[in-house]
Amino acid sequence: MASVLDSVDQRTKLAGHNRMELLLFHFGSAQVFGINVFKVKEVVRCPEITKIPESHPSVVGVANMRGITISIIDLAKAIGTEPCKNIDDGFVIVTEYNRNIQGFLVDSVDRIINVNWSNILPPPKGSGDENYLTAVTEYNDKLIELLDVEKVLSEIIGQTMEMSEEVVDRTENFSEEVASSKRILVVDDSAVARKQIVRTLEQIQMECEVACNGREALTILQQYAEKGDVRESIAMVISDVEMPDMDGYTLTTEIRKDERLKVLYVLLHSSLSGISNSSMVEKVGANNFIAKFNADELATGVFEALDEARLVGVAA
């Protein structure tokens, strides 16, 4: 177990090449769950926890870790299963999502595995919108379930999708020439994240088309390209990084390799952060990166992208 915990920090730099590493964990049953190592800051034995009155039922309390007070969330309880039976014997996976640091309490931590995104598949059809899965994969003949952590955090912490008046006012100067009838292609495997992005874009009067992963998005773009100049239909692409089948880095690489698509503006919008991610954004040829989720920053990024695309079009 110590080797797993000690190796997390060194192995969080893997990104690109349509591969990822998963930290596997359990909730006290045979079912195995996974979380992207890139989002893991460290894994520790459950520290001393201070309970907070009137907190969310899934928040067991807060803990001081390395001088920072973070919320500790019973992840099993948050997704509607049996809560951690013995907190003192549990582990806390400290993660950074959407600019916040939080700890997820789990019963046990297993190992780290290296997988290809092409082997990570969307949840089975019929699983419904209320499930907490973003993807599944197999390892040693066992089903690994990847949880929609963004959905969990949205339900516990909440997330505003409303923009400030200052940014909304910019919409009034958003010219018809820039907006036109084009759509923005939104690519994200999380239903919660798609809703956040679409709601923001609706506030600046932009229409959206959505895709659940990079493979689906690439197919949509290729279909538009077969009909003519893709820019006549799609104004820009906003894509998550972590997605089953094809991740956002690989999607961007494929867009840049295709002569018909390479002119598209690609904005990567992810809960991943850090220097490693920024270098990958530059390497694959994305135009911009914005960390999830801030409605004002996303809207401003779209304004800048569409203005840039308009100027490129005029120059052409």
N, C-alpha and C positions, 0 to 999 in steps of 0.2 A: 504493500500500500504506500509506503514512504516514497518509493520510486515514482509512483504515479503523481503524488502531490508535489514532489520536488521538480518534476519535469515540465510542469504546466507552463512556467514562465518562459522557459527556453523554447517551447514548441508553439507559442502563439504567433510566430512570425510567418507561418505557412499561409500563403494566399496565392491565388491565380492558378493557372494550369487546370482549372475546373476540378480542383481537389480541395479537400478540407480534412481536418482532424476533429474527431468527436471524443469528448469526455463522456464515458458511459457511467450511469448511476442507477440506483434502485430506490423504490419506495417501500421496501419490505416484502415484495413479492417477486415472482420469477420474471415479470415483465422488465425489459431493459429500456431505459430512456437515454437520450443523447443530447448534448449541447456542444455547439461549436467552440473549440478550444480558443479560437481567436477572441472570443468574448469573455474568457475566463481570466481573472487577475490572479487568483490563487484559490487553493482548496485547503481548508483547515478543519480540525476537530471543532465541534461546536463550542464557541467561547461563552463566557458568562453573558446572559441575556437579561436585559431590564425590560419588564413588561410596561406597555404604555396604555393607560386607560382610554377606552372608546376608540381604539384603533380598529382597523379592518380585521375581521375574524381570521383571516389567513396570515396576518402579521403577528408573529409570536412575541415580538419585541424589538429592541434595538441593541446593538453591541458596539463597543469601541474597539476598532481595529486599526492599528498603526496610526492612532491619533485622529481617526475619522469615525464619526458615528453613522452607522448604516442600519437600515431596516433589515430584519431577518424574516423572510417569507417562507412559510411552510408550503412548499411547492405542490406536494400531494394534495393538501387540503384546498389549495387554490384552484386545482383542476377538478375538484369534486370527488376525490378518492379518500381513502382512510388517511387521516393525518399521521404524522410521525409519532410513533408510540413512545419512544424514549429519546427525548430531545438531547439529554446529556451525552448519549452515545452516538448521536448523529454527526453528520458532516455539513459544513456550510461551503457552498460554491459561491465565491465572491465574483460578481460579474459587473460589466459595464454595458448597459443598454440605454440607448437614447439619452446619452449625456449624464446618466445617473448611475451611481454605484449602489448595488444592493446585494444581499446574500440570500441564496436559496437553500433552505434546510432540506436535506435528503437523508435517508437511512444509511446508505452506503455508497461508496464510490468504487468503481470497478477498474477500468483501464482507459487508455487512449488508443483509438484506432484511426488509421488513415484510409479514407475512402474517396472514390471518384464521384463527383456530383451526378454523373450520368447514372450511377447506381442508387441514387437517392430519388425516390419516386413520390409523387403527390399522394395524399391519403386516399384510401379506397373510396370509390364512388358509393354514395349512400351513407357515408359516415355523418353527413349533416353539417349544418353551419355552427352548431353548438359545441362541436368537439374542439379540443385544444391541440390538434395535430397540424403541423405544416407539411410533414413529410414522413416517410418510412424507408427503412433500408434493412438489409440482412447482413449478419456477421456470424460466422460459425453456426449457420443454420438457425440463428435466433433472430426474431423480428426486433428491430430497433425503432422506437418511436421518437421523433423529434417534435418537441412541444413548441406551440406558438407563444413564446414568452412575451411578445409584444401585446398579445391579447390579455395575458395574465396581468401584466403591468397596467394596461389600460383600465382594467376592471378594478384594480386595487388603488392605483395612484391617480388615475384619470389623466386625460390629455385634452387640452383645449385645441379646437380646430378653427377658432375664430381669429381673424386678423385684427391688428390695431387699426384705428381710424386713419392713421397716417398712410398706411399701406393701401387701405381700401380707397382712399382719395386718389391714389395713383391710377386706379382703374379707370377713372373718368378721363384720364389723358391717354388711355390705352387705345391707340388708333385702330380703326377698322382695317387699315392696311396690314398692321402687325397681327392682329387677331384673326381676321378674315374668317373663313369657314373651316380652317384646319383644326385638326385634333392633336392632342398630346397623348402619346402612348405611355400608359402607366403600367409598370411591370413590377409586381410584388407578390410573393406567395402568401403573405398574411392578409386575411380579409380586413382586419382592423387597420393595417397600414394603408391598404388600398382606399378604404373609406376616408381616412384622414387626408390623403393626397387629393382624392377626387373632390372632397368638400372644399378644400383650399382652392383648387382650380376653378370650381364653380363660382366662388366668390370674386374671382377676377374674370369671370365671363368666358372661360375657356371650356370647350367640350373635350371629353376624354374617351379613350378606348383603353380597355384594360386587358392585361395578360397575367397569368399566374406564375409564369417562369420564363427563363430566357429562350428556351426552345419555342414556346408558343409565340413569344414576341417576334422572334426572327422569322417565323413562318408568316406572321401578319405583315411584316415589313416587306418580305419578298413578294407576297401577293400584290401589295400596292405597287412595288417596283415593276412588276410584270405589266401593269396597266399604263405605265408612264413614269414621269418624274415623281419620286416618292414625296418630294417636298410639296407637291400640290395637295397631298392628303394629310401628311404628318408634319407638324411643326417642329417637334422635338421628342426625345425619349427620356423619360424619368424612370430609372431602374434601381431596384434593390440590388444588393450584392449577393447575399445568401439566398439561393433558390434551388429547388430540386431540378434534376435533369440537366439544366444549364445555368450556371451562375452569371451574375452581372458582369464580371470581368470578361468571361468568355463571350458573352453576348456582345459586349463592346468590341472585342477583338474581331468577331465575325462581321460586325457592321463595318469596321474599318477595312476589312479585307475585300468587301464587296464594292465594286466600282459604282454600283447603283445606289448604295446606301451610305457610303463613307462620308457624304456631305452632311449627314444628319448631326444635329447637336445632341450630345448624350450627357445627361446629368445623373450621376450616381448618387443615390439617396439611401443611406444605410445607417443602422445603429452601430455598425463597426466604426472604430475610431483609431487614432494613433498614427505614428509616422509610417509604419509598414503599410497601412491602408493607403495613405496619401501617395506613397511611392508607386503602389500598384495602379492607382488611378491614372497617374502620369504615364506609366509603362504601357497600359492597354489603349491609351489614346482617348480617354474620356475628356470632355470639355471642362467639367466642373464636378466637385463633390460637396454635398451638404449633409451634415449629420442629422439624423432624425431626432425628435420631430419638433420643428418650430415653424408655425404657419407663416409668420412674417418673413423668415429667411427663405423658405421655399418659394413663396410668391415673388420675392425680390429676385431670387435666382432665375425664375421663369421670365420675369420682365427683361432681365439682362440677356438671357438666352435668345429670346424672340427679337429683341432689338439687334443683337449681333447677327442673327440669321437674316433679318431684313436687310441689314447693311451689306452682308455678303451677297444677297440676291441682287441688290442694286448694282454692286460692283460687277457682278457677272453679266 
